[in-house]
């Protein structure tokens, strides 16, 4: 509990004890399912805390609007931790891996997250829905990412691409109507690796 609360505070995220309890329960469920289904390569509890929970919470200030899509969510990161903190927002977590989406749906039920929907399918198959924010963590190079999420995006949509090292070459390769609107380096407590978020919009 204490490392989670302290780490979140360092990120500028004030967790309530109830939020922190739900997030730690999410790790309990992830550990339990991981023994059978191999949802994530990270098996160490401390690493799960930094690489999954705190890494996800790092982009909390960058969310925009009422609807959020997490594309290529895997086992639900960053979507599930962000949904815990943002009960007023609706989260759609999308992945082509069936067992990972089954875990997302299970975790949402266990944590009482009525604001989460897990969708099994490829991003391109989601038709007729536009989101305020689209989040992607280590999903694809930026030009490929925007091509895939384009159907989910309107002129007001903000795409948050979570990356390791600053991807200047990928930013330079973007073509209209897509452009970089902003971005920042992320310092995740306990994570000794480069992290950044790139904010993309289409004109």
C-alpha positions as CSV (number, residue, x, y, z in Angstrom):
1,X,0.0,0.0,0.0
2,X,2.7,2.5,1.1
3,X,4.8,2.3,-2.1
4,X,1.7,2.6,-4.2
5,X,0.5,5.7,-2.4
6,X,3.9,7.3,-2.3
7,X,4.6,6.5,-6.0
8,X,1.2,7.9,-7.1
9,X,1.8,11.1,-5.1
10,X,5.2,11.6,-6.8
11,X,3.2,11.4,-10.1
12,X,0.8,14.1,-8.8
13,X,-2.0,11.5,-8.4
14,X,-3.7,11.6,-5.0
15,X,-5.1,8.1,-4.4
16,X,-7.7,7.4,-1.7
17,X,-7.2,4.4,0.5
18,X,-10.2,2.8,-1.3
19,X,-8.6,3.4,-4.8
20,X,-5.3,2.0,-3.6
21,X,-7.0,-1.1,-2.2
22,X,-8.8,-1.7,-5.5
23,X,-5.5,-1.3,-7.5
24,X,-3.7,-3.8,-5.2
25,X,-6.6,-6.2,-5.7
26,X,-6.2,-5.8,-9.4
27,X,-2.6,-7.0,-8.9
28,X,-3.9,-10.0,-6.8
29,X,-6.1,-11.0,-9.7
30,X,-3.4,-10.5,-12.3
31,X,-1.0,-12.7,-10.3
32,X,-3.7,-15.4,-9.9
33,X,-4.6,-15.5,-13.6
34,X,-1.0,-15.2,-14.6
35,X,-0.2,-18.6,-13.1
36,X,-2.6,-20.2,-15.6
37,X,-2.9,-17.9,-18.6
38,X,0.5,-16.1,-18.8
39,X,-1.0,-12.7,-19.3
40,X,2.2,-10.7,-18.7
41,X,5.9,-11.5,-18.7
42,X,6.3,-9.5,-15.4
43,X,5.7,-11.9,-12.5
44,X,7.5,-10.0,-9.7
45,X,4.9,-8.1,-7.5
46,X,7.2,-5.1,-7.0
47,X,7.7,-4.9,-10.8
48,X,4.0,-5.2,-11.4
49,X,3.5,-2.2,-9.1
50,X,5.9,0.0,-11.1
51,X,5.6,-1.4,-14.6
52,X,1.8,-1.8,-14.6
53,X,0.2,0.4,-12.0
54,X,2.4,3.4,-11.6
55,X,3.3,3.4,-15.3
56,X,-0.4,3.5,-16.1
57,X,-1.2,6.3,-13.6
58,X,1.6,8.5,-15.1
59,X,-0.7,9.6,-17.9
60,X,-3.7,10.4,-15.7
61,X,-3.3,14.2,-16.1
62,X,-3.4,13.8,-19.9
63,X,-6.8,12.3,-20.2
64,X,-9.4,14.4,-21.9
65,X,-13.2,14.2,-22.2
66,X,-15.7,11.6,-21.1
67,X,-14.9,8.6,-23.3
68,X,-11.5,6.7,-23.4
69,X,-10.4,3.9,-25.7
70,X,-7.4,1.8,-24.6
71,X,-6.1,0.1,-27.8
72,X,-4.0,-3.0,-27.5
73,X,-4.8,-3.0,-23.8
74,X,-3.3,-6.5,-23.1
75,X,-4.2,-7.4,-19.5
76,X,-5.9,-4.0,-19.0
77,X,-3.1,-1.5,-18.7
78,X,-3.3,1.5,-18.6
79,X,-7.1,1.3,-18.9
80,X,-8.0,-0.5,-15.7
81,X,-6.0,1.6,-13.3
82,X,-7.1,4.8,-15.0
83,X,-10.8,3.6,-14.8
84,X,-10.4,3.1,-11.0
85,X,-9.3,6.8,-10.7
86,X,-11.9,8.1,-13.2
87,X,-15.4,6.6,-12.4
88,X,-17.0,9.5,-14.3
89,X,-15.3,8.5,-17.6
90,X,-16.3,5.5,-19.8
91,X,-13.4,3.2,-20.8
92,X,-13.4,0.8,-23.7
93,X,-10.5,-1.6,-23.5
94,X,-9.7,-3.3,-26.9
95,X,-7.4,-6.2,-27.6
96,X,-7.3,-9.1,-30.2
97,X,-6.2,-11.6,-27.5
98,X,-9.3,-13.3,-26.2
99,X,-7.8,-14.5,-22.9
100,X,-6.5,-11.1,-22.0
101,X,-9.9,-9.5,-22.7
102,X,-11.6,-12.2,-20.5
103,X,-9.3,-11.1,-17.7
104,X,-10.2,-7.5,-18.3
105,X,-13.9,-8.3,-18.1
106,X,-13.3,-10.4,-15.0
107,X,-11.2,-7.7,-13.3
108,X,-13.8,-5.1,-14.0
109,X,-16.5,-7.2,-12.4
110,X,-14.3,-8.0,-9.4
111,X,-13.4,-4.3,-8.8
112,X,-16.9,-3.1,-9.5
113,X,-15.8,-1.0,-12.5
114,X,-19.2,-0.4,-14.2
115,X,-17.4,2.2,-16.4
116,X,-15.3,-0.4,-18.2
117,X,-16.2,-2.5,-21.3
118,X,-13.7,-5.1,-22.7
119,X,-13.9,-5.6,-26.5
120,X,-12.3,-8.6,-28.1
121,X,-11.2,-7.6,-31.6
122,X,-8.8,-5.7,-33.8
123,X,-8.9,-1.9,-33.5
124,X,-9.8,-1.6,-37.2
125,X,-13.0,-3.7,-36.5
126,X,-14.4,-1.1,-34.1
127,X,-16.8,0.9,-36.4
128,X,-18.9,4.0,-35.9
129,X,-17.5,5.1,-32.5
130,X,-15.5,8.2,-31.8
131,X,-13.7,8.7,-28.5
132,X,-12.4,11.8,-26.6
133,X,-9.1,10.1,-25.7
134,X,-7.4,7.1,-27.3
135,X,-4.6,5.6,-25.3
136,X,-1.9,3.2,-26.7
137,X,1.0,1.8,-24.6
138,X,3.9,0.4,-26.7
139,X,1.4,-0.4,-29.5
140,X,3.1,0.5,-32.7
141,X,5.2,3.1,-34.4
142,X,3.3,6.4,-34.5
143,X,2.5,6.5,-38.2
144,X,1.1,3.0,-38.0
145,X,-0.7,3.7,-34.7
146,X,-2.6,6.7,-36.1
147,X,-3.5,4.8,-39.3
148,X,-5.1,2.0,-37.1
149,X,-6.9,4.3,-34.6
150,X,-8.1,6.8,-37.2
151,X,-11.6,5.4,-37.3
152,X,-11.9,6.0,-33.5
153,X,-10.9,9.7,-33.8
154,X,-12.6,12.9,-34.5
155,X,-11.1,16.4,-34.7
156,X,-11.3,16.8,-30.9
157,X,-9.8,13.4,-30.1
158,X,-6.5,13.3,-28.3
159,X,-4.3,10.3,-28.9
160,X,-1.9,9.5,-26.1
161,X,1.0,7.3,-27.3
162,X,3.0,5.9,-24.4
163,X,6.6,5.2,-25.4
164,X,10.0,4.5,-24.1
165,X,12.7,6.8,-25.5
166,X,11.5,10.0,-27.2
167,X,10.5,8.8,-30.7
168,X,11.6,11.8,-32.7
169,X,12.0,9.8,-35.9
170,X,8.4,8.5,-35.6
171,X,7.1,12.1,-34.9
172,X,8.9,13.4,-38.0
173,X,7.3,10.6,-40.1
174,X,3.8,11.6,-39.3
175,X,1.8,12.8,-42.3
176,X,-1.3,15.1,-42.4
177,X,-3.9,15.3,-41.1
178,X,-2.0,13.9,-38.1
179,X,0.4,16.0,-36.1
180,X,2.0,16.1,-32.7
181,X,0.2,18.4,-30.3
182,X,2.4,17.9,-27.3
183,X,4.1,15.4,-25.1
184,X,6.3,15.1,-22.1
185,X,8.9,12.8,-20.5
186,X,7.5,10.7,-17.7
187,X,9.4,9.8,-14.6
188,X,7.8,6.7,-13.1
189,X,9.0,6.0,-9.5
190,X,11.0,2.8,-9.2
191,X,11.2,2.4,-13.0
192,X,14.7,2.9,-14.2
193,X,13.7,3.1,-17.9
194,X,12.9,6.0,-20.3
195,X,9.2,6.8,-20.5
196,X,7.3,9.5,-22.4
197,X,3.8,10.3,-23.7
198,X,3.3,11.8,-27.1
199,X,0.0,13.7,-27.7
200,X,-1.4,13.5,-31.2
201,X,-4.3,15.2,-32.9
202,X,-5.6,15.2,-36.5
203,X,-6.6,18.5,-38.1
